[in-house]
Amino acid sequence: MARYTDAVCRLCRREGMKLYLKGDRCYSDKCAIVKRAYAPGQHGQQRKKVSEYGIQLREKQKVRRIYGVQEKQFRTYFDKAERKGGVAGENLLSLLETRLDNVVYRMGLAASRVEARQLVRHGHYTVNGKKVNIPSYIVRVGDVIAVREKSKESAKFAVIADALPHRNVPAWISMDKANMVGKIEALPAREDVDIPITEQLVVELYSR
């Protein structure tokens, strides 16, 4: 399936919650959920009875859209999470959280995961001193992620540097905000994922 290229605010309205796909706009009064808190489309305001399968499907779609992962790739992550041992749902979230684009976003080096993905693709970040331009790259404990020195000179990163002191960084990442460098101190635990996700519903969906 091709990547979604339509208005992303429709996705938030479809899931009935903010997915924070547009960065700072999501925190303003311009947010689509604030203006129209119902599903998009002609029948968006009608109440519909949702089956158990429908609830599970919506939860899976919500997780996919938050992290910007396509269906085939998401299923691959789930299969890896199941083989890993332990709690499959928590393993799945840990894998998604340690994607490079998500880590860049968590470090405060991008306003949204969508922006982080674009900046990673353009080669603005290094992992352990080497340029990595693959958004799905999985970071490991001990990895050091930094903005390339040349990129720091751009107007885009001047804006990011100004906003960086006000951005929260999770406990599993240590951050040197002045130099735009972060280190992965541990793998993210379930309590580190602050997104309202019921991952057990995703596990149940794929276990059918």
KOLDOLO-795146 format. One line per 2 residues: number of its first residue (from 1); their letters; for each residue x, y, z of N, C-alpha, C. Coordinates in steps of 0.001 Angstrom, whole numbers, plus 524288, in hexadecimal, padded with zeros to 5 digits. Atoms other than C-alpha are relative to their C-alpha. Layout:
<atoms>
NUM	A	X:Y:Z:X:Y:Z:X:Y:Z | ...
</atoms>
This chain:
<atoms>
1	MA	80356:7FB55:80000:80000:80000:80000:80376:804D7:80000 | 7FCEE:7FB38:80064:8053E:80D86:7FC6A:7FF6D:8033B:804F8
3	RY	80032:7FCA9:7FB64:80858:81770:806F1:7FB87:803E6:7FF89 | 80465:7FC5C:7FFDF:7FCF2:82011:80AFA:801EB:80583:7FED9
5	TD	7FE57:7FABF:8017C:7FE17:82D7E:8049B:7FBA0:80405:80070 | 80464:7FC5C:7FF65:7F0D0:83396:807AC:800CF:80340:804F3
7	AV	7FFA2:7FCAE:7FB56:7EE39:83D6C:8129A:8004F:7FC9E:804EA | 7FF32:8036E:7FB7F:7F38E:83730:81F0D:7FC3C:80131:80478
9	CR	803BE:7FEB0:7FBDB:7E9D4:83E5B:827BE:7FB2A:7FC7B:7FFB6 | 80457:803A9:80092:7DF78:83531:82233:800F6:7FB00:8031D
11	LC	7FEAD:804C3:7FD1D:7E6C0:829E7:82897:7FED2:800B3:805CE | 80127:7FEE5:7FA79:7E5B1:83039:83603:7FA21:7FFD7:800F4
13	RR	805B0:7FFED:7FF68:7D72E:83281:83409:7FDC6:7FA7B:7FF7C | 801EB:80559:800AF:7D54E:8247A:82F6C:800E3:7FCC1:804E3
15	EG	7FED7:80301:7FB41:7DBBE:81F17:83BB2:7FDB3:80286:804E0 | 80294:7FD72:7FB98:7D4BB:828DD:84470:803B7:80201:80430
17	MK	7FC2E:7FE04:7FC40:7E129:82DCB:84AEC:80486:80299:7FD0F | 7FB75:7FD88:8025C:7ED2F:83601:84867:80453:7FBF3:7FF4F
19	LY	7FB9E:8037C:8011C:7F7DA:82E10:841D3:80519:80314:7FFAA | 7FB79:7FC7B:80008:80119:839CD:841F9:8034E:7FF42:7FB16
21	LK	7FD6A:800C2:80502:8045D:838A6:8338F:801DC:80518:7FD8B | 7FE9B:7FAFE:80262:805F2:84739:83102:80307:8038E:803BA
23	GD	7FC92:7FCF5:7FC99:80F00:84B72:83BE9:7FD1D:803FC:8034E | 80211:7FBE8:7FC90:80BFD:85858:842A1:7FA4A:80154:7FED4
25	RC	8056F:7FEE2:8016D:7FF1E:859F6:83B40:7FC3B:7FCCE:80361 | 80353:80376:7FCE6:7F9A8:84E94:84338:7FEF3:8022E:80578
27	YS	800A7:7FDB5:7FAC6:7FB47:856A3:84FAA:7FD1D:80534:7FFD6 | 8029D:7FAF5:800A1:7F422:8627C:84A34:7FA28:7FF4D:7FF06
29	DK	8059A:80013:80119:7E5F4:86619:847CD:7FED0:7FE84:7FA56 | 800BC:8016B:80578:7E812:862E3:8396F:7FF8A:7FA18:7FF4C
31	CA	80048:805B2:80046:7E843:85450:83C96:7FA94:7FE40:7FE2C | 804F5:801D7:8023D:7DDBF:84D11:834EB:7FC75:7FD8B:8041E
33	IV	80321:80279:7FBE2:7D958:8457E:84108:7FD35:80428:80347 | 80267:7FBB1:7FD10:7D6AB:85265:847F9:7FB66:8023D:7FCF0
35	KR	8040C:7FDA6:80346:7CEBF:85787:83C82:7FB89:7FC3D:7FEBF | 803F4:803DA:801B5:7C7BB:84B0D:83835:80147:7FAB7:80272
37	AY	7FEBE:804CA:7FD15:7C84B:84025:8421C:7FC6E:7FB79:7FE7B | 80305:80474:801FA:7C194:83607:83991:802BA:7FDF9:7FB1E
39	AP	7FD65:8027F:8046C:7C591:82CCF:82EB5:7FF0E:8030C:7FAF5 | 800B2:7FD37:804ED:7C7A8:83294:8211A:7FC16:7FD3B:7FC73
41	GQ	8038B:80261:803D1:7BE7D:8302E:815C8:7FA5A:80167:800E9 | 8058D:7FE9C:80001:7B007:83189:812F4:7FD19:7FDE8:804C1
43	HG	802CA:8027C:7FBAD:7ABDC:8284B:81DD9:80326:80013:80515 | 7FC76:7FFD0:7FB8D:7B63F:82C1E:827A2:7FD6F:800F9:8053D
45	QQ	8027C:7FE9A:7FB0D:7ACCE:8314D:831D0:7FBF0:7FBFC:801CA | 803C0:80400:7FE80:7A430:82533:831F7:80263:7FC3E:803E9
47	RK	7FE26:803DE:7FC42:7A555:81BDC:83D55:7FFA3:7FA95:7FD9E | 7FFDF:80535:80242:7A94A:80E4B:83938:8016C:7FC05:80434
49	KV	7FEA8:80437:7FC70:7A983:80199:840B7:804F9:7FD5F:7FE00 | 7FAF3:80229:80192:7B763:7FC57:84095:800A7:7FA94:80256
51	SE	7FF2F:80560:7FE3F:7BA4E:7EDD0:84165:80531:7FF86:802E3 | 7FB08:800FE:7FD52:7C552:7E7DA:8495F:80488:80049:7FC27
53	YG	7FBFF:7FFC3:80412:7CD06:7E60D:83CDD:80114:805A5:7FE63 | 7FF72:7FA8A:80183:7CA78:7F43C:83950:80337:80316:803ED
55	IQ	7FD0A:7FD5C:7FBE4:7CFDA:7F8E4:8465E:805CA:7FE99:7FF98 | 7FA9A:801C7:8007E:7DC21:7F0B2:84499:80297:80266:7FB31
57	LR	7FDEC:7FDD2:804DA:7DDE3:7F576:836A7:80146:805C6:80097 | 7FF1B:7FA6B:7FF39:7DC87:803B7:83A87:804D9:800F1:80356
59	EK	7FB6D:7FF59:7FCA0:7E6CB:801FC:8452C:8050A:7FF0B:7FCE5 | 7FB70:8011D:80342:7F045:7FBE3:83B88:80120:80476:7FC44
61	QK	7FF64:7FBA7:8039D:7EDE4:806BA:831B0:80219:804D5:802C7 | 7FE3F:7FB83:7FCF8:7EFE6:810DD:83C46:805D9:7FFB2:80106
63	VR	7FA6A:800B6:7FEE3:7FD2B:80B44:84017:80333:800BB:7FAFE | 7FD4A:7FF7E:80503:8013E:80A25:831D1:80095:805A9:7FE60
65	RI	80000:7FA97:801C0:7FDA9:81826:82F14:8034F:8037D:80382 | 7FCC4:7FCEE:7FC6B:80435:81DA2:83B2C:805C0:7FF8C:7FE7D
67	YG	7FA7D:800E1:8012E:81131:8177C:83771:80143:80052:7FA30 | 7FF21:7FF68:8059B:80F55:8190C:828C1:8021B:7FB2C:7FD5E
69	VQ	7FE1C:80500:80210:81127:80AB0:82580:7FBDC:7FDA1:7FC6C | 803A4:80281:80393:80AFF:803C4:819E4:7FE96:7FA88:801ED
71	EK	80238:804E7:7FE0A:8032B:7F743:81BAA:803E3:7FB76:7FFE4 | 7FC5F:80465:80075:80D44:7ED8C:816BA:80477:8007C:803EA
73	QF	7FBB6:7FF12:7FC57:81807:7F3AC:81EE2:7FE29:7FF4C:805A1 | 80227:80081:7FABB:80F49:7F432:82AD6:7FF66:7FA40:80177
75	RT	80093:8059B:7FF02:80C5B:7E5AA:8299D:80558:7FD82:80109 | 7FAB4:801F7:7FF1D:81AF3:7E30B:828CE:801C9:80139:8058C
77	YF	7FEB1:7FE87:7FAA2:81CE8:7EA7D:83580:7FD30:7FC78:803E9 | 80302:80344:7FC69:81221:7E294:83BF1:80246:7FA7A:80039
79	DK	7FDBA:8053B:8001D:8181D:7D5A9:83793:8051F:7FFD6:80318 | 7FB28:7FFA9:7FCFD:82540:7D9E2:83D30:7FED9:80053:805D7
81	AE	80175:7FF53:7FA7D:81EA7:7DDED:849E9:7FE39:7FAE2:80267 | 801CD:80517:7FE0F:8182D:7D0A0:84B27:80487:7FC30:800D3
83	RK	7FB96:803A2:7FFAA:824D6:7C936:848BA:803D0:80180:80456 | 7FC35:7FDFB:7FC39:82C37:7D18A:8527B:7FF5B:7FDA2:8056B
85	GG	80105:801FD:7FABF:825EC:7CB59:85E73:7FE3D:80465:8038D | 80227:7FBFD:7FC9F:81F27:7D269:8697D:7FAA7:801AC:7FE20
87	VA	80524:7FDF6:8016A:81337:7DAEF:86747:80042:80249:7FA82 | 7FFAD:7FE7B:80583:810F7:7DC59:858A2:7FE8E:805B7:7FF21
89	GE	801BC:7FA98:800B5:809A6:7E943:8599E:80414:803EC:801B6 | 7FBF7:7FC78:7FE07:81448:7EFB7:861BB:804DC:7FFCC:7FC92
91	NL	7FB9B:80083:8039C:81EC4:7EA4F:858BB:7FF09:80326:7FB03 | 8016C:7FD1F:804BB:81786:7F038:84D31:800D1:805D7:800C4
93	LS	7FF5F:7FA69:7FEEF:8171D:7FDB6:85364:805C0:80173:8008E | 7FA67:7FEF9:7FF66:82588:7FCB3:856F1:802B2:8005D:7FAB0
95	LL	7FDC8:7FFD5:80543:82900:7F9C3:848C7:7FE92:80512:7FD38 | 801C4:7FB3C:80290:820EA:8052A:843D6:80296:804D1:80258
97	ET	7FD94:7FB88:7FD5D:82696:80E66:84DFD:805C2:8009A:7FE9C | 7FA6A:7FFB6:8011C:8348E:80AF8:84A33:8013C:800B5:7FA33
99	RL	7FF06:7FE57:80568:832CE:80E44:83BCE:802CC:80549:8002F | 7FCF1:7FB2D:7FFE5:83C46:81938:83884:7FC9B:804DB:7FF7A
101	DN	80348:7FB5B:80098:831A1:82297:833FF:7FD23:80145:80510 | 802A6:7FF0B:7FB12:82A46:820CA:840C5:803D1:801FF:80428
103	VV	7FC13:7FE51:7FC2B:836C0:82252:848DA:80165:805C0:7FF1D | 7FEE2:7FA89:80140:839E3:82F11:841D3:7FBA1:80382:801FD
105	YR	8047D:7FD0B:7FE0C:82C2A:833CE:844F5:80002:80038:805F8 | 7FFEA:8003C:7FA4B:82D4A:82F67:85328:80450:8036D:8024C
107	MG	7FBB2:7FCB6:7FE3D:83A33:836AF:85456:7FEB5:805D2:7FF7E | 80178:7FA8B:800C8:83335:8432F:85048:802A4:8026D:7FB4A
109	LA	7FD32:7FE0E:80492:83B0C:8444C:843AF:7FC86:8006C:7FB2F | 803E1:7FF39:8041F:82E9E:844D4:83B7A:7FAC8:80108:802B0
111	AS	80503:7FE86:7FDA5:82108:84A4D:83DF1:7FC02:7FBA2:7FFD9 | 803A0:8045E:80077:81A19:83DCD:839D0:802EE:7FB55:7FDC2
113	RV	7FD87:804A1:80249:81D0E:82FEF:8358A:80053:80076:7FA17 | 7FFF3:7FF3C:805B1:8199F:833BF:827A1:804B7:80353:7FE78
115	EA	7FB81:7FCAB:80118:823AD:83EA5:827E4:80516:7FD19:80112 | 7FB54:8030A:7FEB1:82D92:835A8:82E84:8015B:7FC3F:7FB95
117	RQ	7FF20:803B8:80442:82BD1:82B92:823AA:8026F:802B6:7FB4E | 7FDF6:7FD0C:80479:82E43:835D6:81941:805A3:801B5:800F0
119	LV	7FABB:7FE24:7FED0:83A4A:83B4E:82011:803F0:7FB7E:8001D | 7FC8F:80497:80010:83FF4:82DAE:82207:80139:7FE80:7FA5D
121	RH	7FF37:8016C:8058B:83DFF:82AA7:81393:803DB:803B3:7FD52 | 7FC87:7FC21:8026C:8454B:8371C:81024:80581:7FFD5:80249
123	GH	7FAB1:800E1:7FE17:85102:83272:817EA:80209:803F0:803E8 | 7FE5B:7FBFD:7FC40:85145:83C88:822DF:80207:7FDCC:8052A
125	YT	7FE87:80242:7FAF4:8546A:832F9:82DE6:80426:7FBC5:7FF68 | 7FC24:80438:7FFE2:85F58:829CA:8319F:7FEC7:7FC66:80490
127	VN	8004C:803D6:7FBC4:85F52:81D6A:839D8:80583:7FDFE:800D8 | 7FA8C:8017F:7FEC2:86C54:81AE0:8408E:803D4:80248:7FC12
129	GK	7FC68:7FD3B:80379:872AD:824C5:83790:7FF43:7FEF5:7FA3F | 800DB:80148:8057D:86DA1:81EE1:82AD5:7FA98:801D9:7FE44
131	KV	80502:7FE18:80205:862FF:824F1:8227B:7FC53:7FB6F:7FEF5 | 80405:803F3:800EE:85684:81CDF:82273:7FB35:802C9:7FDDA
133	NI	80492:7FD77:80266:84B4A:82084:8195F:7FB77:7FC35:7FF53 | 80431:803E4:8002D:8424F:814EF:81C01:7FC6E:800D6:804C7
135	PS	8037A:7FEE9:7FB8D:83687:818E4:8247A:7FECE:7FB3E:8035F | 80165:804BF:7FD1C:833C7:80AB9:8285D:804B0:7FD7C:802C0
137	YI	7FB50:8020F:7FD68:841B5:8088D:82D62:7FEE8:7FF6E:805DB | 80104:800FC:7FA74:840AB:8026A:83AEF:804E8:8013E:80332
139	VR	7FB8E:7FE8C:7FCB3:84983:808CB:8450C:80088:7FC17:8047B | 7FEE4:8039E:7FBBF:84FC1:80104:85009:80200:80305:804C0
141	VG	7FDFB:7FD91:7FB3A:853CE:803D9:85E02:805B9:8016A:7FF22 | 7FAA7:7FE24:800B1:86036:80BEA:85DD3:800D1:80331:7FB1A
143	DV	7FF7E:7FCF3:804CB:85DD3:811F1:85066:7FFAE:805D5:8012F | 7FFF9:7FA4F:7FF7A:860A2:82081:84F49:7FDD4:80259:7FAFB
145	IA	80289:7FD83:80480:857C1:82856:84647:80114:805CE:8003E | 7FE99:7FA76:80013:85BEB:835EE:8421F:7FE6F:80284:7FADB
147	VR	800DE:7FCFE:804CA:858E5:8409D:8385D:80552:800F3:7FD7D | 7FB13:7FF0F:802CC:8637E:841C3:82DFF:80195:805BB:80084
149	EK	7FE07:7FAAF:7FF35:86C20:84DB4:82FBF:7FE44:803A3:7FBA0 | 80191:7FCBE:80469:868F4:852AB:82227:7FA3C:80176:80058
151	SK	8059D:7FF11:7FFA4:85A5A:85168:824C6:7FEB4:80426:80415 | 800EB:7FC2F:7FBD2:85B54:859BD:83118:80026:80595:7FDF6
153	ES	7FF7C:7FAC5:80232:85E88:8655D:8286D:7FB24:801BF:7FD0E | 804A9:7FEB8:80318:8516A:864C7:8215D:7FBF5:802E6:80339
155	AK	8042E:7FD08:7FD65:845D3:86D88:82471:7FC2F:7FC5B:802BA | 803A5:803CB:7FDB8:83D78:86179:82722:801CD:7FE5F:8056A
157	FA	7FE1E:801D0:7FAF8:84625:85CDF:83222:800D7:80471:803DF | 7FFE5:7FB7F:7FC7B:84747:86A95:83797:7FAC1:8006B:802D8
159	VI	80542:80007:7FDAD:83889:869EF:839D0:7FF81:7FB83:803E7 | 8003D:8048C:7FC85:839CB:85C48:83FC1:80319:80105:804FC
161	AD	7FCBB:7FECC:7FB75:844B4:86105:848C5:7FD3E:803B5:803C1 | 802E2:7FC4E:7FCB4:83C1C:86C21:84DB9:7FBA7:7FD47:80308
163	AL	80461:802BD:7FD7F:830E6:862C3:850D0:801D0:7FBA0:8039B | 7FE09:80498:7FD3B:83972:85800:85678:7FFC6:8006C:805F9
165	PH	8002F:7FFAA:7FA48:83A68:85D2D:86486:7FA93:7FF11:8025A | 80564:8008D:7FE14:82B89:85C6A:865A2:7FDB5:7FA96:7FEED
167	RN	801F9:80535:80159:82A42:84E60:860BE:801B1:7FC08:8041C | 7FEE1:80411:7FC26:82962:842EF:86A31:80296:7FB4D:7FD60
169	VP	7FD2F:80492:801F4:83280:83763:86859:7FF06:7FB73:803BA | 80119:8047B:7FC90:82EFF:829B3:86D87:804D8:7FE42:8030A
171	AW	7FBCA:80192:7FC73:83721:82396:8786A:803EC:7FC4E:7FD7A | 7FC6C:803CC:8026B:83D0F:81927:86F84:803DC:80274:7FC2E
173	IS	7FC50:7FD22:8034C:84426:823A6:867AE:8028E:8044C:80344 | 7FD4D:7FB96:7FD8E:84E9E:82C98:86D66:8013C:803EF:7FBB3
175	MD	7FFC8:7FC11:80422:84F1E:83964:865FB:80376:80499:80169 | 7FCE6:7FB36:7FFAE:85939:84406:8643A:7FD87:803D1:7FC2B
177	KA	8030A:7FCA3:80370:8501B:84E5B:85EF6:80351:8043E:7FD77 | 7FCB4:7FBDB:80222:85AB5:85894:85D04:802D9:7FE3B:7FB12
179	NM	7FD23:80212:8047B:86202:84FCA:8537B:7FCB0:7FC8E:7FC6F | 80396:80324:80315:85610:848A8:84E1F:801F3:7FA5D:7FF76
181	VG	7FE06:8055B:7FFDE:85B54:83B61:85220:7FD10:7FCF2:8042D | 802B8:80350:7FC3D:8540F:83044:858CD:80243:7FA8A:80016
183	KI	7FE0A:80558:7FF7A:857BD:822D6:85DCB:7FBB0:7FC7C:80201 | 803E5:803CD:7FE4C:84F10:816DF:85F48:80213:7FD3D:804DD
185	EA	7FE30:80229:7FB05:85095:81312:86D8C:7FD81:7FAB9:80140 | 802CF:804E4:7FEFA:8469D:807F8:86DBB:7FBCC:7FF5B:7FBDE
187	LP	8047C:800D1:80374:83BE5:801D2:865AF:7FB24:8022D:802AD | 804AD:7FDBB:7FD8E:82ECD:8089A:867E5:7FC8B:7FBDC:80284
189	AR	803AC:80372:7FD4F:82616:801F6:871F4:7FA74:801AC:7FEAA | 80571:7FEC1:80147:81744:801A5:870BB:7FE5C:8053D:80243
191	ED	80197:7FB15:7FD80:815C5:80CFE:87A47:80274:804C7:7FD63 | 7FD8D:7FBA9:802C6:81E91:81541:87187:7FCDC:801A5:7FB36
193	VD	80337:7FEC5:80490:81495:814D5:86680:7FB2B:802E5:801DD | 80423:7FCAE:7FDD6:80BA1:82029:869C3:7FB63:800C6:7FC4C
195	IP	80454:7FF9D:803BB:8025B:81E1B:85E49:7FB9B:7FC70:801D0 | 8045F:80359:7FE5B:7F4A6:818F8:8618A:7FF0D:7FB82:7FC3C
197	IT	80054:80494:80366:7F658:80BAF:85B16:7FEAA:7FB38:8034F | 80124:80506:7FD84:7F03A:7FEB6:85EF9:80234:7FBCD:7FC70
199	EQ	7FD41:8037F:80397:7FA22:7F5D0:8589B:7FDD9:7FA72:80005 | 80238:8053F:7FFB7:7F315:7E982:85D28:7FBDE:7FF2E:7FBBD
201	LV	803E4:80065:8042E:7E86C:7EC79:85332:80297:7FEA7:7FAD1 | 7FD14:80130:804C1:7F2A6:7EBF4:8485F:801A6:7FA4F:8000D
203	VE	7FE70:80580:7FF74:7F799:7DEE5:84D82:7FB56:7FC6E:7FEEB | 804B1:8031B:800D8:7E9AD:7D99F:84DB7:7FE65:7FFE1:7FA46
205	LY	80167:7FFB1:8058D:7E761:7DE45:83FC7:80359:7FC41:7FCD1 | 7FC80:8034D:8030C:7F347:7D742:83A6E:7FFE8:7FA4E:801CA
207	SR	8005C:8055D:7FE04:7F063:7CB36:842A3:7FB12:7FD40:7FE1E | 804EB:80245:801DC:7E354:7C8DD:83BE4:80105:7FB6E:7FC4C
</atoms>
